Amino acid sequence: MAAPGGGNTRSPERPQPEPEAPARAQARRLQLVLGSRRNANLVFDILEGLEADQEAEILAAARTCNKLFCTLLQRGDLFVGQLPDEEEGLSADCGAEMKYKIWMRHRYQSSIDQLLTLMVHESEPVQEVALCTLMKFVECEGRWPLVSCEEDERYIFPRELLKSLVDTLIQVERDASSLLSRFQEYLEYEDVRYYVMAFATEHIPGVMQSSKGDLLPVYQQNAFALLSSIHMPGEQSELANFLVKQQNKHDEWKAARLKEHRRIFERLWLAFLKHKLSNNLYKKVLMILHESILPHMSKPSLMIDFLTAAYEIGGAISLLALNGLFYLIHHHNLEYPDFYKKLYSLLDPSVLHVKYRARFFHLLDLFLSSSHLPAYLVAAFSKRLSRLALTSPPQALLMLIPFICNLIRRHPSCRPLIHRPSETQDISTDPYIMDEEDPTQCRAMESSLWELQTLQNHYHPDVASAASVINKTLSNQETDLARLLDLSVSELFEREPKKRAKSAPLEFEPAEGLLGRRNDLVTQHWTLD
């Protein structure tokens, strides 16, 4: 019957309920699944959130999986042992309890596969949550294992899960530095660090061999980021922080023995360094080699080939290789033929401008500190450094001049280089051969350090003052170079305003224009238009 008035009327629409927030919806499903096995199919809805487009839905689903499966592991509601095929397991002649555990174990494995995929998601928060959830699974599987074994048969650790995580973590085509930085906190656990090193030792050669000798810059950078974040303990007593504590024979577990850590650490770095590296990565490795790698290897001498090859490359790479070579020479009696000849060849103008200058001259000072070095060798280094000083910036000169004087102090037989009264003033007759790469053939002992006398006329007053030290007999006390090695231009500028003038000129000759004084040599040859 029509409504009064004969008009068509429409019943008012009911307001549509607002969509439930992802986190709240997942929390409701989680409560239902854990509350009753009748609601087990809601697990599919939870896992479906891992494939959502919205970041909030993915994060809520990942966190829910974390709580769900960790609880199920603790309860013992997942199948333990070799997991059968799902259809085969559900059709087998077994009770409902066993079928539920097999079914739920497959859902757990599905969540792991999806979380591994999310580790390469475009969103960094999603990557981190996926990583943290998987590592929580590693911890829970360690406490409530999913493998069945007799007591004392083997050590319990979820190797397969961690191996899959490591294989995904070292990505081939995408920069994973942020995710690797987040993973670093887990490497503080002794057992995690041991197995990560073991799995990476297998993974790196496989990937690099498939490249057939070509560089894989992104993958190698990711691998280096992982390797360089591994901080090895120095003593057996430091192995005390384990993610999974073994109940039986813990002390015999390889992951609990420093000797085994050193062995696998050595194999890992050798596997990484045997392949071709980019120059940038070469430098990064050499910068940490002497402090973070060599001291923790079982046989550091195995790195000799790598270091000598780097030393022969030249440039900044050779400078950085000195750190590792010095460690092997000092601690393991490495004998390197023609070492000083190669060291001498590294002294070129560029060495005074690289950012590794302080480290290089610190090592150079150590290598030349022995009083048993022959005089001709010390003279060659002193002369070459003096020649380089002629074109060096002031901040480098304030380090170079005391460096040369220290060499003369250590080796009195080289004093004729700065006190040669019969030396002529014509520098064109200098017998020293600058282009000679062999220090034994450069004839430095026949020359003099006239370059230092020239620097007494340097425009910077501090340099001129430092060079004038040779006008008197050198004292036996060496100059401390520590504060001079890192001297920079900014420090020179900051130092000037703090100086106090000892005397002020009472008379002066006024300048005429920008080019200097009257009758100055510059004004005779140059004019400003």
PyMOL commands that set and color helices and strands:
alter all, ss='L'
color gray80, all
select helices_A, chain A and resi 22-35+37-39+42-51+55-75+86-91+96-118+124-143+159-169+177-188+190-210+217-228+236-238+250-252+254-256+258-273+279-296+300-313+315-332+339-345+349-352+357-367+375-389+394-410+412-417+427-429+444-446+450-457+461-471+482-485+489-498+521-525
alter helices_A, ss='H'
color red, helices_A
deselect
rebuild
show_as cartoon
